[in-house]
């Protein structure tokens, strides 16, 4: 190994007292020994004490940190550079000393000190004064004195402080190393909080102090003795002993933080998760929940990561001690349990395949025990899902193409499993050609859907009690269910459809600025249905086997003519828009099942959609004109206003939106008449602080407002607020017999630099009562999270349950970055 000595001399006298040239060979040997010790310091002395918990999901989020810079390039050429004001060699005592602004560099590692001495007899390295060691990964170690053997099996460091790249810090009055494996930190302190900028000596938000902290390098464990947890320098908890993996370990077998919960059905519950790092590529977590009323709920999860993907398997089970707590409910049974799994694997850089699977003893098991699958994506119980999904899928994404194929089985949480479809399969493919055809863009898409259902799914659309019963329960009278009383939401039997569509579109601008966009679309559907003759089904659809082929050629022209006016205060663009579409009538309208096009909301967002149906099972037919005007003003000082107003006209042929089908889709949408309702939208944003939006649909004949939404948002430095008002006219053909009107408001106030108080409420103006509200407060920074939320909402607990169930939940969340996190949930249910 070559050594380069870069000498910095201040005077001729100093230069004469530094005979480095005559002893360069011997100094090279000293450099080798020095580096041996320094490498040991990097590997063991400069500890990255991130105290990372084993692989466990965390629901809280700390303030974001700036992205880490890319690692510095390391030159592994075996050369050490030593810089100092003076380098002396003591022949008699065989010592080499570097004094004054000493700097040593080797393979990305640097050491700075006032003085460094290497004793060849004792083979020890001694450094003093303002020691700073920086390794290639950015970890920095500070000390006043270092005294180490050249193989780093023994030694000590006084006044140690370690700063890691991920902003964790540790300090100790002294660190002793022995047997080449154990490092003992006396009076150690650890924290993941940044020091106060104004007063660095001020205690951090939290820190852990230990009389001794022992690092076992072989087992990669840290042991804390007589430790205490402090907040702002005030002791809050005493821990005689605890251990955690050292920061080099991302996965380590051991117990995780416990969790607490309380729910009426099972009483109080405590979970004690145990994590098992079986191998580098797979692990498991056992998470028993001990409850006061029902006994022990066993939970286990197995995870494995492979080269091209990963999968996980979870299982649950409990032998209930008091099944009577769920008397008359799905949980009234001795054993309850469940199983779920998911996985995804990459075939290459464009294709992935995967699965999700759920199996339960009863459909209300997840909700009764507040398990993961029952929660919404935000981790709360406010918006409860209606089903779990089991599916197998294959997905591919190209530069301008997309493919997705999957089979889906929905596990209903409402107990109506026989009314939920099984999809086997649904396949989608779309592509945009890379080269133009006749000067325009050509795209095409296909959809194949096949599904089956055991029992017809009906919904009542009247308030008569006997009609509700006929629509919701089985009836032997085939005439009991009529379109005037019920909607057929799902047909019984099997249904298969293949759809293919190709589109050509081209835009060009004429000399006076008019924009013309002709387009042509050709769509074909092949349909096969086998509908069971269950009571009342024949009143909505033809029962038995049905085969149909549906063609829909479409040609159209879209016209835009923007007028631009520039003023000193801003720019205004007014753009008339007209769209003319010609096509034949929709064939088999209302006589085929409708499974994926039951939602129909007509507003400004889809005024210029060529086909306004939401799915493939219905297709818009007949000649139509969509007209409107759009105006946009952009102010020079910031802010903008956008206004859109328009109407749609049925020009000729049959109006698809006036056709009665099994679900009465679009009958009250505003498109059922030859002249549609007027639709309008206003978006106003005066600056980045405020945004306002109004959306409306007005009856063309009576000028009554059929649909109105107003939304306002404001975000300031310390607080934000939003309010949404909705007013929707009755839609009796769809089952909404009365007007719906309500307010949803939310607010968040930053009462201090890291403290936030928030809340939201939903007020049903028709019933004149609050039906949901949330109140919460939390503290969040880069190292600590404390949050509490109280939630009240109405939910339907099971199929046919009336009135709705009033649900209360209290959620508490605590997290110490890199050290621990804990959460608890308390909930209760009562019928309102």
Buried (B, 14 or more C-beta within 10 A) or exposed (E): EEBEBEBEEEEEEBEEEBEBEEBEEBBBBBBBBBBBBBBBBBEBBBBBBBBBBBBEEEBBEBEEEEEEEEEEEEEEEEBBBBBBBBBBBEEEEBBBBBBBBBBBBBBBBBBBBBBBBBBBEEBBBBBBBBBBBBBBBBBBBBBBBBBBBBEBEBBBBBBBBBBBBBBBBBBBEBBBBEEBEBBBBBEBBBBBBBBEEEEEEEBBBBBBBBEBBBBBBEBEBBBBBEBBBBBEEEEEEEEEEEBBBBBEBEBBEBEBBEBBBBBEBBBEBBBBBBBBBEEEEBBBBBBBBBBEBBBBBBBBBBBBEEEEBBBBBBBBBBBBBBBEBBEEBBBBEEEBBBBBBBBBBEEEEEBBBBBBBBBBBBBBBBBBBBBEBBBEEEBBBBEBBEBBBBBBBBBBEEEEBBBBBBBBBBBBBBBBBEBBBBBBBBBBBBBBEEEEEEEBBBBBBBBBBBBBBBBBBBBBBBEEEEBBEBBBEEBEEEEBBEBEBBBBBBBBBBBBBBBBBBBBBBEEEEEEEEBBBBBBBBBBBBBBBBBBEBBBBBBBBEBEEBEBEBEBEBBBEBBBBBEEEEEEEBBBBBBBBBBBBBBBBBBEBBBBBBBBBBEBEBBBEBBBBBBBBBBBBBBBBBBBBBBBEBBBBEBEEEBBBBBBBBBBBBEEBBBBBBBBBBBBBBBBBBBBBEEBBBBBBBBBBBEEEBBBBBBBBBBBEEEEBBBBBBBBBBBEEEBBBBBBBBBBBBBBBBBBEEEBBBBBBBBBBBEEEBBBBBBBBBBBBEEEEBBBBBBBBBBBBBBBBBBBBBBBBBBBBBBEBEEBBBBBBBBBBBBBBBBBBBBBBBBEBEEE
